[in-house]
Amino acid sequence: MGLSYLGIFHTVIGIIAIVAAVTDFIKRGKIDLNQLTGKIYFYLTLITSLTALGLSKHGGFNPGHIFALFIVILILTAYFLHKKRQGNNRARFFENFLLSFSFFLSLVPTVNETFTRVPLGHPLAKAPTDAIIGQTLLGLFVLFIIGSVFQFREQRKINKPV
C-alpha cells in the first residue's frame, strides 16, 4: 500500500470522521454540530483535509488538494452559520447542506483511493477513470441528492411557526 506516516494518520482520522458522519445521518438525518458525533466529524474532517495538503501521489499541487481546501471552506462556513446564526432558522438549511456536501466531497477521494488500493495486490480499479469508481460516485451522488431533499423537508418542518 505504501502509505507514509502522514498518510496513515490522515486515513485513520478520515475513517473516524466518516463513521461519525454516518452515525449522525442515521440517528438525526444530518450532521449535527451540537452533538458529539457532529463535533467529531467537524474537527476530524478539518484535520483530514489539512493533512491531505501534505500528501501527493504524483508530486505537487493537484485536484485532491483543491478538494481538501474546498471541504475546509465548506465546513468552516457551516461552523460559522452554526455558531453565529443560532436564532436564524434559514441558516440551518445552508448549514445542513454545506456539511452534507462536504461529506459527499470527502467520499470522492476516499472511493478513488480505496478502490485503487484495495484489496492489496488486486485492487478493484486500476485508475480513477475506471467504471466502478464512476458508478460508485454516481450512486453516492444520488444518495446525497435524496438526503439533501430529506434534510430540506425536515428543516422546513422544524422552521414552521407553531
Rosetta blueprint (number, residue, H / E / L):
1 M L
2 G L
3 L L
4 S L
5 Y H
6 L H
7 G H
8 I H
9 F H
10 H H
11 T H
12 V H
13 I H
14 G H
15 I H
16 I H
17 A H
18 I H
19 V H
20 A H
21 A H
22 V H
23 T H
24 D H
25 F H
26 I H
27 K H
28 R H
29 G L
30 K L
31 I L
32 D L
33 L L
34 N L
35 Q L
36 L H
37 T H
38 G H
39 K H
40 I H
41 Y H
42 F H
43 Y H
44 L H
45 T H
46 L H
47 I H
48 T H
49 S H
50 L H
51 T H
52 A H
53 L L
54 G L
55 L L
56 S L
57 K L
58 H L
59 G L
60 G L
61 F L
62 N L
63 P H
64 G H
65 H H
66 I H
67 F H
68 A H
69 L H
70 F H
71 I H
72 V H
73 I H
74 L H
75 I H
76 L H
77 T H
78 A H
79 Y H
80 F H
81 L H
82 H H
83 K H
84 K H
85 R L
86 Q L
87 G L
88 N L
89 N H
90 R H
91 A H
92 R H
93 F H
94 F H
95 E H
96 N H
97 F H
98 L H
99 L H
100 S H
101 F H
102 S H
103 F H
104 F H
105 L H
106 S H
107 L H
108 V H
109 P H
110 T H
111 V H
112 N H
113 E H
114 T H
115 F H
116 T L
117 R L
118 V L
119 P L
120 L L
121 G L
122 H L
123 P L
124 L L
125 A L
126 K L
127 A L
128 P L
129 T L
130 D L
131 A H
132 I H
133 I H
134 G H
135 Q H
136 T H
137 L H
138 L H
139 G H
140 L H
141 F H
142 V H
143 L H
144 F H
145 I H
146 I H
147 G H
148 S H
149 V H
150 F H
151 Q H
152 F H
153 R H
154 E H
155 Q H
156 R H
157 K H
158 I H
159 N H
160 K L
161 P L
162 V L
